[in-house]
C-alpha cells in the first residue's frame, strides 16, 4: 500500500508536471494567435519571412521538452515508490563502505543515469529539430565528444561536492545544514572563476579581441560605461549552432566579456555595442551579487528543509529506506525540486527587474535606444524566439521580459505604459 508521504510525492511531481503541461498548451495557443495578429510586425521588425516556421519551431521544441520531462517524472516515481530505490540503498549499506562513499556512489549513479536518459532527447533535438530549422552545425563526432566531456565533468564535480557535503553531515550532525549551505554558495563563487577559464575552453575556442573595428567598438562602449575589462573574447559558437548570444562572467581580475561569433556576424557594430552595454550593466549595477545573494537565501531554505526531512523518521518508513542520511537527502531533494519550480514566479521577479535595468543602462550608454532595439529584434528573429508568451507561462519560465515589452520600454523611455503600434498586439503580455 502506498504511504501518505509517497502519495504526496506523486501528487507534487505529477501535479507540477501537469501544471507546466497546461501552461505549454496555453502558451503555444496564445503565441500562435498573437503572431498571426501581428504578422506584419513579425515579418518586418523581426525579419522572419515565414511566421509559421517560428510557430513550428516553438511547437516542436516544447513538445520534445515536455515528453522528456514526463518520462523523467514517471521513471523517478517508479523507482522510488516501487521500493527499488530503497533496495539500491540497502545494497550500498551492505558493502560495508563508509556512508560518505555510499552516498557519493549513489549520487554518481544518479548523475550518469540522468545524462544517459537525456542523451536520446538531446540527439533528436540537435540532429532533427535544430537541423530541420537550419540551426545545427554540429557533427555527431563533436556531439559525442561534448557528451563524454560533460559527463566526466558532471561526475567529478558531483563526487567532490557530494563528498564534502556528506562529510559535513557525518562530522557535524547538528550544524551540517549551515556547512552544506556554505559549501554550495562557495562553490557557486568558485565556478564564476573556474568555468570561464577552465571548463568553457574544453568546448569552445575563445579568441581575444585585441585589434580592429570590433575592438574599437568594444573600447568605445567601455569608455562610455566607465568600465575597465581587458578580457574580451569572441567564441566560436557557430561550430555548433547558428544561435547567437553574449555574456559577462567572473569578478575582479577574472571578469571577462564573451561575444558569440554568430552575434558579431548577425549585428551591426552599434547593436553589438548595445548588447555589450547591457551585459556590463549586470556588473555595474551589482546584479551578479544580488542574484548570488538571492540564490544563497533560496539554498538556505532548501538546506533547512533537508535538515527537517533527514531528522524525521517518516521519510525512512514511508519509502522503506535504511536509516542513512544520504537516502533521506535524496528523497528530500525530490520534494524540494517541484516546490522551487512552483516558486519560480517569485524568483524570476528579481531577474526581470535586472534585465529592465540593464536595457535602460544600454540605452543611456549608447545615447539612444534604437541600437538596443535592433539587437533585440535581431536576436528574436534569428533565434525564432516566441515574442508573445502567455503571461502565466512567462511568469514561470521567463527570466527576461518579452521582446515587445522591452522594445516599448526602450522607445518610450518609460515603463512601457504607452504603446507603439508595431507591438500593440503584445499588450496582454
N, C-alpha and C positions, 0 to 999 in steps of 0.2 A: 504494500500500500504506500502511495506517495505521501510523504510527510508535508505538513503545512509549510515548512521552510522551502522545501523543494517546489511545492506548488507556487509559492510566492516568486521564486526564481523564474519559473516557467512564465508566469504572468508578466513579470518585469521584462524579461528578454523578448518574449514573443509580442507583448503589448507595445513595447518601444519600436520593434521592427514593423509592426502593423501601422503604428502612427506614421513612421517615416515613409512607408509604402504609400499611405494615403496622401502624404504631402508631395511625394513624387508625382502621383497622378494629377493632383491639383495643380502642381507647378507646370507640368507639361501642357495641360489644357489651357491654363492661363497664358503661358508663353506663346502657344500657337495662336490664340485669339489676338493677343496684343501685337504679335509680329505681323499678322495679316492686316490688322487695323492700321499699322504704321509701316506698311511695306515700302512706301516711297522713302521714308526716313532711313530704313534699314538698307535699302539699295544705295541711296545717295550718300548718307553720312558714314555708314559702316563699310561701304563699298562691297556689299555682298550681292552678287549678281543673282543668286538663287536662294531666297529666304527659306524655301522648302528644304534645301540642303542643310541649313543651320538647324532646322527643326528635327530633321532626321538624325543628325549627329547627336543632339541632345537626347533624343529618344533611345538611341542605341547605347549610349554611354550610361544613361540612367538605368535602363533595363538590365544591362550586364552587372552593374554595381549592386543592384537590389537582389538579383538572383544569387550572387556570391554571398551577400550578407545573410539572406535567408538560409542558404545551405550551411553557412557557418554556425548560425544560431541552432539549427536542427542538430548538427553534429555535436556541438558543445552540450546541449541538453541531453542528447542520447548517451553521451559518455558519462556525464555527471549523475543524472537521475537514475540511470540503469544500475549504478553501483560500480561500473568499470573503473571510474576514477579512484574510488576507494580501494579497489583491488590492486591498482597500479601502485598506490601509496603503500599498501600493505607489502607488496613485493619489495619496494625500496627499503622499508624498515627491516625486512628480513635479511638484507645484505649485511647488516651489522656496521655499516659505514656511519660516520657522524651525520647528524641531522642537517648540517650545513651542506655536506656533499650530496646528501639525498635530495635536498631542496634544489640545489644547483642542477643536478641531473634532471629533475622534473622540469625545471624551467627551460633548460636546453632542449629537452624533448619537445616541449610545447612550442618553442620558437621554430625548431626545424619542421615540425608538422604544420605549423601555421604558414610558413614560407612555401612548403610543398603544396599545401592546399590552394594557396593563392596563385601559384605558378601558371596553371592552365588558363585561368581568367586573364592574367597579365599577357600571356601569349596571344590569346584571342583578341584582347583589346589592342595590342600592338600591331599584330600582323593581319588582322581582319578589319577592325573598326578604324583604327588610325590609318591603316593602309588604304582603305576604301575612300577616306576623305582627304587623302593626299598629305597627311601629316608625318607618317612614319618614314624615317631614313635609316632605320636600324637593320642590321643583318642578324640572322639567327645566331651566328657565332658571337657577335657583340652582346646580344641579349643573354646568352648563356654565361659569358664572362661576367657580365654585371650581376647575374643571379648568384653565381658562385661567390664572388667577392662580397656581395651584400649579405649573403648567408653567413659567411665566415665572420664578418664584422658584427652582425647581429648576435651570433653565438658568443663571440669574445666579450662584447660589452655586457650581454645578459649574464654571463658567467661571473664577470668581475663585480658588477653592481649587485647582482643577486647574492653572490657570496659575501660581500661586505655587509649588506643589509641583514642577511641571515646570521652572520656572526654577531652583529649588534643585538639581534633578537635573543641569541643564546647567552651572551655575556652581560646584557643589560636588560633583564627581564621586566623591569618596571619603566625604564627610560628609552627602550628601543624605538618607540614611535618618534621621539624627538631626534634621536640619532639617525633613523631612517630618513626622516624629513630633511635633515641637514645634508645627508649623503646625496639625495636626489637633487636638491637645489644646487649643491656644489657641483654635481655632475653636469647640470644644465649650464652653469657658468663655464665650466671647463670645455664643454662642447662648442661654445662660441669661439674658442681659440683653436681647438683641435680640429673641428670639422673643416673649416676653410683651408687649413694648412696641410692636413694630412689625409683626410678622408675624401673630400671632394676631388682632389687631383688623381685619385685612383680611378675615377670615372670620366673625367674631362680634362682637357688641356686649358690652362689659363695663361694667356699671353699678356704681359704688361703693355698697357697703352702708354707709350713713352714719348711719342712724337707724332706729328701730322695734324690734319684738321680736326680729327676726333679728340686728340689730346688737348688741342687748343680750346675746343668747345667744353671739355671737362674742366680745364683750369679756369675758364671764364665763369662757369656756374659755381665753382668752388669759391672764387673771389667774391661773387655776388652774395653767396650764402654765408660768407665769413667762416669757411671751413678749411681745414688742412688734412689732407689724406694723400700720401704718395702712392698708396697701393690701389691702382685702378686696373682692372683686368677685363679682357674680352674672352668669354668662354665659348668653346666650340659646341654649342647646343645643337647646331644643325647636323652634327654627327649622328644624332638620334632622332630628332624631331624638328619640324618647322615651327613649332610653338615658340613664342617669344616671351621674355620677361627680363627683370633686373632685380638685384637685391643688394642690401647692405648688411654686413655681418661683422662681428668682433667688437672689441673695445680697446681703448688705449692705443698702444703701438701696433696692435694686431688688427685694427679695423681696416676693412677693405670694401671697395665697391666692385661689383661684378655685373657686366652687361652681356647679355646673350648676343652672339653674333647675328642671330636672326632678328633681334630687335634693332641692332645697328643697321642692318640691311633694309628693314621694312620702314624705318622712320627717317625723317629729315633731322638735321642736327639740332634744330630748335626743340623738336619733340623729344629727342634723346636727352637734351639738357633739362627739360621739364620733368621727365621721368627720374633723372638723376637727382634733381632738387627735391622731388617727392621722397625719394629714398633717404636723402640726407636729413630730411625733417624728422625722421624717426629717431635719429641720434640727437639732433639739435634740440628737439622738444622732449627728450627723455623718454620716448615711447618704449624703447627697448627695456629700460629698467622698470618702468611701470608695468609692462607686460610680465616681466620676470617676477615682480612683486605680487601681481595678481595670481600668477601660476603658483607661487610659493604658498599663498593663502589657501588656494584650492588643494594643493598637496597636503597642507596641514590638516585640512578637514578629512581628506581621504585616509591619512595615517591614523587620525583619531578614530575613524570608523573601523579601520582594520584592527586597531587595538581592541575595540569593543567586541568585534567578531571573534578574535583569537582567544579572548578571555571568557567567552560564553560557551557553555557546554552544548548548546543546541545545535551548533554547526557540525560537531562531530557525530552527534546522534542522528541528525536529520539525513546526513549523507553517508553514514556508515564508515566514518574515517577513523584511522588510528589517531591517537591524541598527539600529533606532531604539528607544531605551529605552522610550518610551511604549507601544509594541506589546507588549513583554515584560511591562510592568507590567499591562496589561490581561489577559494570559494568567495571570499570577501571581495576580491577584485571583480568577480563575475557580477556581483551585486552593484559594485561601485561604477562599473563601466556605463551601463544604461542610465544610471542616475545622473552621471556627469553629462551624458548626451541630452537628457531632458532639461538640464540647466543651461544648455548652450546659448539660449537667447539672452541670458544674463551676462555670460562671459563674453559674448560677441559684442555687447554694447560698448565695451571699452575699446575694442579693436576698431569698431565703426567710427567712434569719435576720433581716434588717432588717424584714421585714413582721411577723414574730412579735414582735419587739421593739417595733414601733410599736403593735401591738394591745395589748401589755402596758401601754405608756405611756398609751394611751387609757383603759384600764380604771382605771389608777392616777389619772389626771387627773379622771375622772368620779366616782371613789369607788365605782364598781360596774361590772359587766361587761354588764348587760342592755342598756344603750343601744347599745353596740357590736355586741352580738349581733343586736339588732333591725335595725341598719343593714346588717349582712352578709346577713341573710336577705332584707331588702327588695331589696338590690342583686341578689342571685342570682335572686330571684323575678321582679322587674320586668324584668331583662335576659335571662331564660330561660337563665342560665348553667348549664353542666353542673356539678352539685355533687359528682359522683363520678367524677373522671377516673381512668383506669387509672394505677397508679404509674409504669410505664415511660413512658407518654405525658406525664404530669405532669413527670417528670424532665427531659424535653427541651423542654417548651413552657410550663411554669408558673413564673412569677417570683413568684407569690403562692401560699401554701399553699391547698389545697382548703377550701371554706367549712366543711364539717363538722369538719375538724381545727381550724380557727380557733375555731369555736364551743366545741368541747370544751376547748381550752386556756383560753379566757376563763371558762367556767363552772367549770372545775376549779381555775383559778388555778395550774396546773402545766404540765407538758409535754404534757398531754392523754393520759397513760397510762391513767387511769381513764376509763370511758366513760359517757356519758349515753345512756339507752335510745333517745331520739329520733333519735340519729345513729349508733347502733351498727352499722348496716349499712355504714357507710363506714369500718369499722375496717381494711379492707385498703388504704385509700388512703395 
